[in-house]
Amino acid sequence: MSIKIEPVKSNIKVHTPKPKWIRVKLPTGKKYRDLRGLVEKYKLNTICTSGSCPNMGECWGEGTATFMILGNICTRSCGFCGVKTGRPGKVDWSEPEKVANSIKIMKIKHAVITSVDRDDLKDMGSIIWAETVKAIRRINPLTTLETLIPDFQGNNNNLDRIINVFPEVVSHNLETVRRLTREVRIQAKYDQSLNVLKYLKEQGTRRTKSGIMLGLGEKENEILETLHDLKSAEVDIVTIGQYLQPTQKHLPVKSFITPKQFNKFELIAKDLGFKHVESGPLVRSSYKAQKHIN
């Protein structure tokens, strides 16, 4: 299927008005209000709130939330990401229990766990990752899990720690097309990420997942190539969303992709055989994550 991308150009300023399809309603509903109250009361750390996710109300209403572990300072400096870069603090070995108890307090049915990159650690954080999954399983036996992991520099021993605790879904985002990887994910490698995804599936991971952002200057043929590459790596689930610039220091938005174009990319991905596809301007990695375990 051929797609002619006709992006809506932005003036590349933080305060440039976004297209109407980017705007979202403020989250409402009793379920959202109750969870928001618990987060504030117990000072729970969710990426939903700290990242000001546009889908927070919808996800919380369905009993899904995302938690970030291993601190809030990353050892990498990706051009798209709003997380601080620097020297992270010491590992908090009580964190697995804290996350598991947060999930219990919030009565979360499906939890997504993610983290900063910890290239400063010998195990790159993989031990805390595994211990977090174990703690969640012990305290919340009915909660299903998605682990949105870093690449762990492609180290199979670290990946095995994730595989061996059997999350329902293991996700690792490619983020962008091959040509833009060096600019968008400065310390990451396109093929290394593909190899991580392939290894996860080869070692028996039930569901693998990856996501890409559009609007960074990618071309139509590059998007299609990326989808083919993900399918070749036997990825089960793919998410496709619009890149939005966190601050003026980050990469500018080159274009806003229309909902119609996102719908066409969804059809292409489904035709390629992905088991589940989320494609739209406000789609993020954990959007409708609870559906991806079925």
NUGU-283826 format. One record per residue (C-alpha): residue in three letters; residue number from 1; x negated, y, z negated. Coordinates in Angstrom, 1 decimal, decimal comma. Each point is the difference from the previous one (the first is absolute). Layout:
REM residues N
+-----+-----+--------+--------+--------+
: res :   n :      X :      Y :      Z :
+-----+-----+--------+--------+--------+
: ALA : NUM :      X :      Y :      Z :
...
+-----+-----+--------+--------+--------+
REM end
This chain:
REM residues 294
+-----+-----+--------+--------+--------+
: res :   n :      X :      Y :      Z :
+-----+-----+--------+--------+--------+
: MET :   1 :    0,0 :    0,0 :    0,0 :
: SER :   2 :   -1,4 :    3,4 :    1,0 :
: ILE :   3 :    0,4 :    3,0 :   -2,2 :
: LYS :   4 :   -0,7 :    3,6 :    0,9 :
: ILE :   5 :   -0,9 :    1,8 :   -3,2 :
: GLU :   6 :    1,1 :    3,6 :    0,0 :
: PRO :   7 :   -1,0 :    1,2 :   -3,5 :
: VAL :   8 :    1,3 :    3,1 :   -1,6 :
: LYS :   9 :   -3,1 :    2,2 :   -0,4 :
: SER :  10 :   -0,7 :    1,6 :   -3,4 :
: ASN :  11 :   -2,1 :    3,1 :   -0,6 :
: ILE :  12 :   -2,2 :   -2,0 :   -2,3 :
: LYS :  13 :    0,8 :    2,0 :   -3,1 :
: VAL :  14 :    1,1 :   -1,4 :   -3,3 :
: HIS :  15 :    3,1 :    2,2 :   -0,2 :
: THR :  16 :    1,0 :   -0,6 :    3,6 :
: PRO :  17 :    3,7 :   -0,9 :    0,0 :
: LYS :  18 :    0,5 :   -3,8 :    0,5 :
: PRO :  19 :    2,5 :   -1,4 :    2,5 :
: LYS :  20 :    3,5 :   -0,6 :   -1,5 :
: TRP :  21 :   -0,6 :   -3,8 :    0,0 :
: ILE :  22 :   -2,9 :    0,4 :   -2,4 :
: ARG :  23 :    2,1 :    1,7 :   -2,7 :
: VAL :  24 :    1,4 :   -2,1 :   -2,8 :
: LYS :  25 :    2,7 :    0,5 :   -2,5 :
: LEU :  26 :   -0,9 :    0,1 :   -3,7 :
: PRO :  27 :    0,4 :   -3,4 :   -1,6 :
: THR :  28 :    3,2 :   -0,5 :   -1,9 :
: GLY :  29 :    2,0 :   -2,7 :   -1,7 :
: LYS :  30 :    0,2 :   -1,6 :   -3,4 :
: LYS :  31 :   -2,6 :   -2,6 :    0,6 :
: TYR :  32 :   -2,5 :    2,6 :    1,1 :
: ARG :  33 :    0,8 :    2,3 :   -2,9 :
: ASP :  34 :   -0,4 :   -2,9 :   -2,5 :
: LEU :  35 :   -3,4 :   -1,0 :    1,5 :
: ARG :  36 :   -1,2 :    3,5 :    0,1 :
: GLY :  37 :    0,8 :    0,4 :   -3,6 :
: LEU :  38 :   -1,9 :   -3,1 :   -1,0 :
: VAL :  39 :   -3,0 :    1,1 :    2,1 :
: GLU :  40 :   -0,1 :    3,3 :   -1,9 :
: LYS :  41 :    0,8 :   -1,4 :   -3,4 :
: TYR :  42 :   -2,7 :   -2,7 :    0,1 :
: LYS :  43 :   -2,5 :    1,9 :    2,2 :
: LEU :  44 :    0,0 :   -2,8 :    2,6 :
: ASN :  45 :   -2,3 :    0,3 :    3,0 :
: THR :  46 :    1,7 :   -0,7 :    3,3 :
: ILE :  47 :   -1,3 :    1,0 :    3,4 :
: CYS :  48 :    3,6 :    0,9 :    0,8 :
: THR :  49 :   -0,1 :    3,0 :   -2,2 :
: SER :  50 :   -3,7 :    1,0 :    0,2 :
: GLY :  51 :    0,2 :   -0,3 :    3,8 :
: SER :  52 :    3,3 :    1,8 :    0,3 :
: CYS :  53 :    1,3 :   -2,8 :    2,2 :
: PRO :  54 :    3,0 :    1,2 :    2,1 :
: ASN :  55 :    1,6 :   -3,5 :   -0,4 :
: MET :  56 :   -0,3 :   -0,1 :   -3,8 :
: GLY :  57 :    3,8 :    0,3 :   -0,7 :
: GLU :  58 :    0,9 :   -2,6 :    2,5 :
: CYS :  59 :   -2,6 :   -2,5 :   -1,1 :
: TRP :  60 :    0,7 :    0,5 :   -3,7 :
: GLY :  61 :    3,7 :   -0,5 :    0,7 :
: GLU :  62 :   -0,9 :   -3,4 :    1,4 :
: GLY :  63 :   -2,2 :   -0,9 :   -3,0 :
: THR :  64 :   -3,4 :    0,4 :    1,8 :
: ALA :  65 :   -2,9 :    2,1 :   -1,2 :
: THR :  66 :   -3,8 :    0,4 :    0,8 :
: PHE :  67 :   -2,7 :    0,1 :   -2,6 :
: MET :  68 :   -3,7 :    1,1 :    0,6 :
: ILE :  69 :   -2,7 :   -1,7 :   -2,0 :
: LEU :  70 :   -3,7 :    0,6 :   -0,6 :
: GLY :  71 :    0,3 :    3,7 :   -0,6 :
: ASN :  72 :    0,8 :    3,0 :    2,2 :
: ILE :  73 :   -3,5 :    0,8 :    1,3 :
: CYS :  74 :   -1,1 :   -1,8 :    3,2 :
: THR :  75 :   -3,5 :   -0,8 :    1,2 :
: ARG :  76 :    1,1 :    0,7 :    3,6 :
: SER :  77 :    0,9 :    3,3 :    1,7 :
: CYS :  78 :    2,6 :   -0,9 :    2,6 :
: GLY :  79 :    1,1 :    3,0 :    2,0 :
: PHE :  80 :    3,7 :   -0,7 :   -0,4 :
: CYS :  81 :    0,3 :   -0,9 :   -3,7 :
: GLY :  82 :    0,8 :    2,4 :   -2,9 :
: VAL :  83 :   -1,7 :   -2,1 :   -2,7 :
: LYS :  84 :   -3,1 :    1,6 :   -1,5 :
: THR :  85 :   -3,4 :   -1,1 :    1,1 :
: GLY :  86 :   -2,9 :   -0,3 :   -2,5 :
: ARG :  87 :   -1,5 :   -2,2 :   -2,7 :
: PRO :  88 :    2,7 :   -2,0 :   -1,6 :
: GLY :  89 :    0,2 :   -0,6 :   -3,8 :
: LYS :  90 :   -0,5 :   -3,3 :   -1,8 :
: VAL :  91 :    2,3 :   -2,9 :    0,7 :
: ASP :  92 :    2,9 :   -0,1 :   -2,5 :
: TRP :  93 :    0,3 :   -3,7 :   -0,7 :
: SER :  94 :    3,3 :    0,5 :   -1,8 :
: GLU :  95 :    1,5 :    1,3 :    3,2 :
: PRO :  96 :    1,5 :   -3,3 :    1,2 :
: GLU :  97 :    2,1 :   -0,2 :   -3,2 :
: LYS :  98 :    1,0 :    3,7 :    0,3 :
: VAL :  99 :    1,2 :   -0,5 :    3,6 :
: ALA : 100 :    1,9 :   -3,2 :   -0,9 :
: ASN : 101 :    1,7 :    1,8 :   -2,9 :
: SER : 102 :    0,9 :    2,9 :    2,2 :
: ILE : 103 :    1,7 :   -2,3 :    2,4 :
: LYS : 104 :    1,9 :   -1,6 :   -2,9 :
: ILE : 105 :    1,1 :    3,4 :   -1,4 :
: MET : 106 :    1,2 :    1,1 :    3,5 :
: LYS : 107 :    1,7 :   -3,4 :    0,7 :
: ILE : 108 :   -1,7 :   -0,1 :    3,4 :
: LYS : 109 :    1,1 :   -2,8 :    2,2 :
: HIS : 110 :   -2,8 :    0,3 :    2,6 :
: ALA : 111 :   -3,3 :    1,8 :   -0,7 :
: VAL : 112 :   -2,6 :    1,2 :    2,4 :
: ILE : 113 :   -3,5 :    0,3 :   -1,5 :
: THR : 114 :   -2,7 :    2,1 :    1,7 :
: SER : 115 :   -3,3 :    1,6 :   -1,0 :
: VAL : 116 :   -2,7 :    2,4 :    0,8 :
: ASP : 117 :   -3,2 :   -1,5 :    1,6 :
: ARG : 118 :   -2,6 :   -0,9 :   -2,6 :
: ASP : 119 :   -3,1 :   -0,5 :    2,0 :
: ASP : 120 :   -1,9 :    0,9 :   -3,2 :
: LEU : 121 :    0,8 :   -3,4 :   -1,6 :
: LYS : 122 :   -1,7 :   -3,3 :    0,8 :
: ASP : 123 :    3,4 :   -1,7 :    0,4 :
: MET : 124 :    1,5 :    3,2 :    1,5 :
: GLY : 125 :    2,8 :   -0,3 :   -2,4 :
: SER : 126 :    1,3 :   -3,4 :    1,1 :
: ILE : 127 :   -0,2 :   -1,5 :   -3,5 :
: ILE : 128 :    2,4 :    2,7 :   -1,4 :
: TRP : 129 :    2,2 :   -0,6 :    3,0 :
: ALA : 130 :    0,3 :   -3,7 :   -0,8 :
: GLU : 131 :    0,5 :    0,6 :   -3,7 :
: THR : 132 :    2,8 :    2,6 :    0,8 :
: VAL : 133 :    1,9 :   -2,5 :    2,1 :
: LYS : 134 :   -0,4 :   -2,7 :   -2,8 :
: ALA : 135 :    1,3 :    2,4 :   -2,7 :
: ILE : 136 :    3,0 :    1,0 :    2,1 :
: ARG : 137 :    0,8 :   -3,6 :    0,7 :
: ARG : 138 :   -0,2 :   -0,8 :   -3,8 :
: ILE : 139 :    2,1 :    3,0 :   -1,2 :
: ASN : 140 :    2,4 :    0,3 :    3,0 :
: PRO : 141 :    0,4 :   -3,6 :    1,4 :
: LEU : 142 :    2,9 :    1,0 :    2,2 :
: THR : 143 :   -1,7 :    3,1 :    1,6 :
: THR : 144 :   -1,4 :   -0,6 :    3,5 :
: LEU : 145 :   -3,2 :    1,6 :    1,1 :
: GLU : 146 :   -1,8 :    1,7 :    2,9 :
: THR : 147 :   -3,7 :    0,8 :   -0,4 :
: LEU : 148 :   -1,1 :    2,9 :    2,3 :
: ILE : 149 :   -3,7 :   -0,6 :   -0,2 :
: PRO : 150 :   -3,2 :    1,8 :    1,2 :
: ASP : 151 :   -2,3 :   -1,8 :    2,4 :
: PHE : 152 :   -2,4 :   -1,0 :   -2,9 :
: GLN : 153 :   -2,7 :    0,6 :    2,7 :
: GLY : 154 :    1,1 :   -3,2 :    1,6 :
: ASN : 155 :   -1,4 :   -2,1 :   -2,8 :
: ASN : 156 :    1,8 :   -3,4 :    0,0 :
: ASN : 157 :   -0,7 :   -0,8 :   -3,6 :
: ASN : 158 :    1,9 :    3,2 :   -1,0 :
: LEU : 159 :    2,8 :   -0,8 :    2,4 :
: ASP : 160 :    0,3 :   -3,5 :   -1,4 :
: ARG : 161 :    0,8 :    1,4 :   -3,4 :
: ILE : 162 :    3,1 :    1,6 :    1,5 :
: ILE : 163 :    1,0 :   -3,1 :    2,0 :
: ASN : 164 :   -0,4 :   -2,3 :   -3,0 :
: VAL : 165 :    2,7 :    1,9 :   -2,1 :
: PHE : 166 :    2,6 :   -0,4 :    2,8 :
: PRO : 167 :    1,7 :    3,3 :    0,5 :
: GLU : 168 :    3,1 :   -0,3 :    2,2 :
: VAL : 169 :   -1,5 :    2,6 :    2,4 :
: VAL : 170 :   -3,6 :    1,1 :    0,4 :
: SER : 171 :   -0,4 :    3,3 :    1,9 :
: HIS : 172 :   -2,9 :    1,8 :    1,4 :
: ASN : 173 :    0,5 :    3,1 :    2,2 :
: LEU : 174 :   -1,8 :    0,6 :    3,3 :
: GLU : 175 :    1,3 :    3,6 :   -0,3 :
: THR : 176 :   -0,9 :    1,1 :    3,6 :
: VAL : 177 :   -1,3 :   -1,1 :    3,4 :
: ARG : 178 :   -3,5 :   -1,2 :    0,7 :
: ARG : 179 :   -1,3 :    3,3 :    1,6 :
: LEU : 180 :    1,1 :    2,1 :   -3,0 :
: THR : 181 :   -1,1 :   -2,3 :   -2,8 :
: ARG : 182 :   -3,4 :    1,6 :   -0,6 :
: GLU : 183 :    1,7 :    3,4 :   -0,3 :
: VAL : 184 :    3,1 :   -1,1 :   -2,0 :
: ARG : 185 :   -1,6 :   -2,7 :   -2,2 :
: ILE : 186 :   -3,5 :    1,2 :   -0,2 :
: GLN : 187 :   -1,6 :   -2,9 :   -2,0 :
: ALA : 188 :    2,3 :   -2,7 :    1,5 :
: LYS : 189 :   -0,3 :   -2,1 :    3,1 :
: TYR : 190 :    2,8 :   -1,0 :    2,4 :
: ASP : 191 :   -1,2 :   -3,5 :    0,7 :
: GLN : 192 :   -0,8 :   -0,7 :   -3,7 :
: SER : 193 :    3,6 :    0,8 :   -0,9 :
: LEU : 194 :    1,2 :   -2,3 :    2,7 :
: ASN : 195 :   -2,3 :   -2,7 :   -1,3 :
: VAL : 196 :    1,3 :    0,5 :   -3,5 :
: LEU : 197 :    3,6 :   -0,5 :    1,2 :
: LYS : 198 :   -0,9 :   -3,0 :    2,0 :
: TYR : 199 :   -1,9 :   -1,6 :   -2,9 :
: LEU : 200 :    3,0 :    0,5 :   -2,3 :
: LYS : 201 :    2,2 :   -1,9 :    2,4 :
: GLU : 202 :   -2,5 :   -2,8 :    0,6 :
: GLN : 203 :   -0,3 :   -0,6 :   -3,7 :
: GLY : 204 :    3,7 :   -0,5 :   -0,4 :
: THR : 205 :    1,4 :    3,4 :   -1,0 :
: ARG : 206 :    3,8 :   -0,3 :    0,4 :
: ARG : 207 :    0,6 :    3,4 :    1,5 :
: THR : 208 :   -2,6 :    2,5 :    1,3 :
: LYS : 209 :    0,8 :    3,6 :    0,8 :
: SER : 210 :   -1,6 :    3,1 :    1,4 :
: GLY : 211 :    1,0 :    3,6 :    0,8 :
: ILE : 212 :   -1,0 :    2,8 :    2,4 :
: MET : 213 :    0,6 :    3,8 :    0,1 :
: LEU : 214 :    0,9 :    1,9 :    3,1 :
: GLY : 215 :   -0,6 :    3,7 :    0,8 :
: LEU : 216 :   -3,8 :    0,0 :   -0,4 :
: GLY : 217 :   -0,7 :    0,3 :    3,7 :
: GLU : 218 :    0,3 :   -3,7 :    1,1 :
: LYS : 219 :    1,2 :   -0,8 :    3,5 :
: GLU : 220 :    2,7 :   -2,4 :    1,0 :
: ASN : 221 :   -2,3 :   -2,7 :    1,3 :
: GLU : 222 :   -2,0 :    0,2 :   -3,2 :
: ILE : 223 :    3,2 :   -0,6 :   -2,1 :
: LEU : 224 :    0,9 :   -3,0 :    2,1 :
: GLU : 225 :   -3,5 :   -1,4 :   -0,3 :
: THR : 226 :    0,1 :    0,4 :   -3,8 :
: LEU : 227 :    3,3 :   -1,9 :   -0,2 :
: HIS : 228 :   -1,5 :   -2,8 :    2,2 :
: ASP : 229 :   -3,1 :   -0,1 :   -2,2 :
: LEU : 230 :    2,2 :   -0,4 :   -3,1 :
: LYS : 231 :    2,0 :   -2,7 :    1,6 :
: SER : 232 :   -3,2 :   -1,8 :    1,0 :
: ALA : 233 :   -1,0 :    0,1 :   -3,7 :
: GLU : 234 :    3,3 :   -1,8 :   -0,7 :
: VAL : 235 :    1,4 :    2,9 :   -2,0 :
: ASP : 236 :    3,6 :   -0,7 :   -1,0 :
: ILE : 237 :    1,3 :    3,5 :   -0,8 :
: VAL : 238 :   -0,9 :    3,4 :    1,4 :
: THR : 239 :    0,9 :    3,6 :   -1,1 :
: ILE : 240 :   -0,2 :    3,0 :    2,3 :
: GLY : 241 :    0,4 :    3,5 :   -1,4 :
: GLN : 242 :   -0,7 :    3,7 :    0,6 :
: TYR : 243 :   -3,3 :    1,4 :   -1,4 :
: LEU : 244 :    0,5 :    3,2 :   -2,1 :
: GLN : 245 :   -2,9 :    2,2 :   -1,1 :
: PRO : 246 :   -0,4 :    0,0 :   -3,8 :
: THR : 247 :   -2,0 :    3,2 :   -0,1 :
: GLN : 248 :   -1,9 :    2,4 :    2,3 :
: LYS : 249 :   -3,2 :   -1,9 :   -0,7 :
: HIS : 250 :    1,4 :   -3,1 :    1,6 :
: LEU : 251 :    0,4 :   -1,0 :    3,6 :
: PRO : 252 :    2,6 :    2,1 :    1,8 :
: VAL : 253 :    3,2 :   -1,4 :    1,4 :
: LYS : 254 :   -0,5 :   -0,1 :    3,8 :
: SER : 255 :    3,6 :   -0,9 :    0,8 :
: PHE : 256 :    3,4 :   -0,9 :   -1,5 :
: ILE : 257 :    1,3 :   -3,2 :    1,5 :
: THR : 258 :    3,8 :    0,0 :    0,6 :
: PRO : 259 :    2,4 :   -2,6 :   -1,6 :
: LYS : 260 :    0,7 :   -1,3 :    3,6 :
: GLN : 261 :   -3,6 :   -0,7 :    0,6 :
: PHE : 262 :   -0,3 :   -1,8 :   -3,3 :
: ASN : 263 :    3,0 :   -2,1 :    0,9 :
: LYS : 264 :   -1,7 :   -1,0 :    3,3 :
: PHE : 265 :   -3,2 :   -1,0 :   -1,9 :
: GLU : 266 :    2,1 :   -2,1 :   -2,3 :
: LEU : 267 :    1,5 :   -1,9 :    3,0 :
: ILE : 268 :   -3,5 :   -0,6 :    1,4 :
: ALA : 269 :   -1,2 :   -1,3 :   -3,3 :
: LYS : 270 :    3,0 :   -2,3 :   -0,3 :
: ASP : 271 :   -0,6 :   -1,3 :    3,5 :
: LEU : 272 :   -3,5 :   -0,8 :   -0,9 :
: GLY : 273 :    1,3 :   -2,3 :   -2,7 :
: PHE : 274 :   -0,5 :    1,8 :   -3,3 :
: LYS : 275 :    2,3 :   -1,5 :   -2,6 :
: HIS : 276 :    0,9 :    3,4 :   -1,4 :
: VAL : 277 :   -0,5 :    3,5 :    1,3 :
: GLU : 278 :    0,6 :    3,4 :   -1,7 :
: SER : 279 :   -0,4 :    2,9 :    2,4 :
: GLY : 280 :    1,0 :    3,6 :   -0,6 :
: PRO : 281 :   -1,2 :    3,5 :   -0,9 :
: LEU : 282 :    0,3 :   -0,5 :   -3,8 :
: VAL : 283 :   -1,1 :   -3,6 :   -0,1 :
: ARG : 284 :   -2,8 :   -0,7 :   -2,4 :
: SER : 285 :   -1,9 :   -3,2 :   -0,9 :
: SER : 286 :    2,4 :   -1,0 :   -2,7 :
: TYR : 287 :    3,2 :    1,1 :    1,7 :
: LYS : 288 :    2,7 :   -2,7 :   -0,4 :
: ALA : 289 :   -2,7 :   -2,2 :   -1,4 :
: GLN : 290 :    2,5 :   -2,3 :   -1,8 :
: LYS : 291 :    1,3 :   -1,1 :    3,4 :
: HIS : 292 :   -3,4 :   -1,2 :    1,2 :
: ILE : 293 :   -0,1 :   -3,0 :   -2,3 :
: ASN : 294 :    2,9 :   -1,8 :    1,6 :
+-----+-----+--------+--------+--------+
REM end
